[in-house]
């Protein structure tokens, strides 16, 4: 399983439509999606699952048609990170394996029957190269795992052991399945860091992200934040970690935006939910220039050779996700050499 900073063939998005919870501010979220496509297509192709493909084509008519592929797919929501394929590269021949795990609405919290079929539907329409493998007997969301591309996987106990995922499997049994299905040799379990307002039971892509050279970027908060103790415990947990060869990780703290509320509810806004693409990193911003700038500088330290692009995620976060949650990278089939 390549690291996210390794070469990509495309990025997948699932387009918001009037039949989703985005309806009250559909124009605003679709504008954000257009901005995302504009940014990504500067560097690579985009694959879009769309319930209303003609409408999406009109919205993207100004973008090079050779960079965008739109497919007609029935969808429940837009979180491609969790219903899109997890791609593995065959190290012997360089071909792709697309793993289609079961998506059940983050532990049966939300309707997900249509979203669980998106990857298979796209594959049947020729959206992906490689070999599709249906892993519908195992629940796994892309936002719940991070890899360094060297057979080490990071995840959180609070998510993978949460109710209605893979019970009655134990942690040891789930770890064995992750190793077998994803080709991993080492699983790192984290136990702290769960943003208020999170629907996913603590996806790792909202709190800790991997970067080259054994680097971890992680969310921090200030002492006046009600989440402070939890994220302080996460920092301590990361400081105690060691790499596969026994050395400490290089740690880069990320600030948190000032608390953001919508309809009286605190939202799980985080700068950790950035997307790495070929030659760039797309970072969520939240209309807070001081915090936004600090976060982009921190991420730039981890990716000094990539362009850091900020996109306002203030509308995305209303539905409790951000840029990484809305996207899923597809690995480059020719191999996984570094960019």
N, C-alpha and C positions, 0 to 999 in steps of 0.2 A: 504494500500500500504506500504509494508515494506521499511524501510530505506535500503540503499545499503549495509550497514555494517552488516545487519542481514543475517542469514544463506541462502546460495544459493545452488540450485541444479546443475546449470551449467551456463556457459557463452556462448552466441551465437556470432559467427563471420560470415561475408559474404565475401567470398574469391575473391580477385582481379583476373581478367582474361583479355585476350587480347582485348576483345570488350569494355573495359572501358578506361577512361582517364589515367589509370595507364600504358598503353601500353609502353610509352617511357622508363620507368624504372620498368618494370614488375618484373624482377628478384629481384631487390632491395626491392620492397614492399612485395613480397612474402616471402623473407628472413625475413623481419620484422614480418610478420604474423606467420611464423614458430617459431620465438623467443617468440612471445606472447603465442602461444599454449604451448610451452615448459614450460613457467612460470606458466600459469594457471593450467595446468594438474598436477602440483605438489600438488595442493590443491583441485581441483574439475574437473568435466567433461566439455567438450567443444562440442558444437553443431555447425556444419559448413554448411552453405548454399553455394553450389558450382555449377557453370555452367559447370565446367570440373572436376567432382568428382574423376576420375581416376588419373588425374594429382595431385590433392591435396593429395590423398591417398599415392602416391609415395613420395611426399615431407614430409609427416608425418609418414613414415613407421618406423622410429626409436622410435616413441612414443607409449606407451602402448595403444593398440587398444581398450581396455576396457574403456579408458578415452575419446576417440574421436568418434563422430558420424558424418558422412558426408552424406549429402543429395543432390540429383540432383535438382537444382532450377535455373530457368532463372532469371538473375539479371541485373540491370542497373549499379549499383555501389556497394560500400562496407560499407555504414554507418549504421550498424546494430542498433546503438543507436536510430536511428530515424525511421527505418522501422520494427524493431523487436517488439515483444509483450511487453506490460507493464503488469507485473504480480501483482495480488492482492491475498492476502491470506484470505480465509473465516475464520473469527475468531471463528465461531461456530464449524466447523468440520475440519479445517486445510487444506482443499483442495484448489487448485489453480483456479483462473479465469484469463484467458489470454485475455487482451483487445487489439484488432487489430484496431487502429485508422487509419484514412486516412493519407497517406504520399503523398504529392504532390510536392516533389522537392523543399521544403523550399519556398513555395509561388509561385509555378509554374516557378521557375528559371531554373530547369533542368528536363530532362526526368525521369519519376518515375513510369510509369505504371507497369513495371515488379516488381520493388521493393515494390510497394504497395500490391502485391500479395504474397510476400515471406512468411509472417507469416501463412497465410491460407494454402499455399502449404506445408510448413514444418509440420503443424498440421495434414494435411491429410496423411502425410507419417509417422506419429507416433513420431515425434521429441519431442513433449511436452506432459506431462500429464496434467490433469485438463480439464476445460471447456473453449472453445474458444468463445469469444463474439466479433462479428464484429461491430465496431463503425465507419463504413465508412462514416457516415454523419457528422463526426467531425474531423477536422485536428488537430493533436497533435503529436509532435515529442518528443521522450524520452529525448533528450538533452535540452529541453526547461523547464523541471521541476525537482525539487529536493524536497524530503520529509524527515522529521525527524522520520517517522514511528509512529508518535503520532498524525496523522491527521492534520498536518500543511504542506502546500505545498508552496514552493518558486518558483516564475517564474518572467519573465521580460515583462514589458508592450511593449517594443520595438519589441519583437518577437510575442507575442500572439495577439497583435493588428495590426500587419503589414498587408499590402495588400495581398489579395489572400489567406488568411488563412480561417477565419470563418466569413467574412462579410456577412450580415450587422449586426451581433451580436455586442452589446456594451460590454464594459469591465464588467459591472455588469452581463450581460447575460452569458458571457464566464466564469466568476467566478462561477456562479450557475451551469453551466455544469460541471466544474471541480469538484465541491463539490459532485454533484450527481453521476458522473461516477466513480470517484476515491475514494469516501467515505471520503472526507475531511471536516473538520469543519472550517478551517482557511486558507485563501490564502494571502500570502505576495507578493506584487508586487514591483519589483525594477525597477528603471527608468534610471540608469546610468551604464556605463561599456559596451562598444561595441568595441571589438578589430578591428583595421584596418585590412582589408582583409577578414573579416568574411562574409560568405555567408548565414548565418542562421538568420540574423536580431537580433543577440544578444542572443544566447542560454546561459542559466545560467551556464551550465557545462563548459563554457570557462572562467568564471569570479568569481563565488561564489559557494562553495561547503559546504554541511552540514556534520557534524561529531558528534559523541556522546557528551552527556553532554552539549547540547545547544551551540555547537561550530560552528563557521563559518570561513572557510578559504577563503580569497579573494585576488584578483590580485591587486598588486600595481606597479607603475612605478616611474621613476626618473624625476625630474623637466625638464630635457633636452629632454624628450620624448614628441612627439606631442600629445600623448594620456593622458598626465598627468592630465589635468583639469578634464577630464571625469572620470578617476579612482579616483581622489581625491574626487569628488562628490559622487562616489559610496561608498567610505570609510565613508564619513559623513552620508550617508543614513543608512549604517549598524550600525554605532554608535548610531543612534537614535532609532533603532528597539528595541522592547521588545518581550520576549517570551510570550506564551499563559498565563503564570501566572504573567506576568508583570516585569520580571527581565531582565537585559541586557544580550545580547549574549556574549559569550567568543569569541573574535576575534583574528585570527592568520593571519597576512599578508603573502602573497606569493610574492616573487620577480618575475619579468618578465625576460625572456632571453633577451640578447641584440638583437636588431632588426635583423630578418632573412629575406633575400630576395631570390626570385627565378624568373628568367626571368624578372628581373627589378621590381618585385612586392613584396611589403611587405606582409609577411605571418602572420596569427593570432596565432603565437606560444604562448602557455600558459602552465604553470605547473598545473593549476587548472583542466586540463582534465585527471586526474588520474582515475584509475579503482580500486574499492575496491572489493576484493574477500574474500573467506574464509581464514582467517589467514594471509592475505597479502594485500598490496596496490601496484599496478603497476603504476609507475610514468613516464611520458614522459620526456626524456632528449634530449638535443639539441647540444651536442658536446661542451658545455661550462662548464667545470668542476667546476668553482667557483659558477656560478649561479645554475647549476644542484645540487650541493651538498647542497647549502643553501635551495633550495626548498625541497629537500628530508628530510632535518632536520626539516623544518617547518611542513611538513606533518606528520613526525614521532611524533611531539608533540601532534597532534590531534589523532593519533592512536598508542599510546605507546606499546600496546600489539601485534601489527601486524608487520610482516616483511615488510620493505620498499624495493621494487625492482625497479631499474631504467632500462628502455628500450629505446634505441635511437629512437626517433620519427622524425628524420630529414627528412626522406623520406615521412612519412605520412603527414607531414605538407605541403608538396608541393601541396596537393589537399585540403588544408584549413581545415583540421581536425587533430585530434590526437587520443590517445589511447582510451579514453572514448567514443569518437565518433564512433570508429570502433567496439565496443563491446556492448552487452546488457546482463545483468545478469537475470537469471531466478530464482525466489524465490524458497526456499525449501517448498514443499507442506505440510510437516508434521506440520508446524507451523512457527512462526516468533520469537522464543525466541532468545536472544542475543548469539553471538558467545562467 
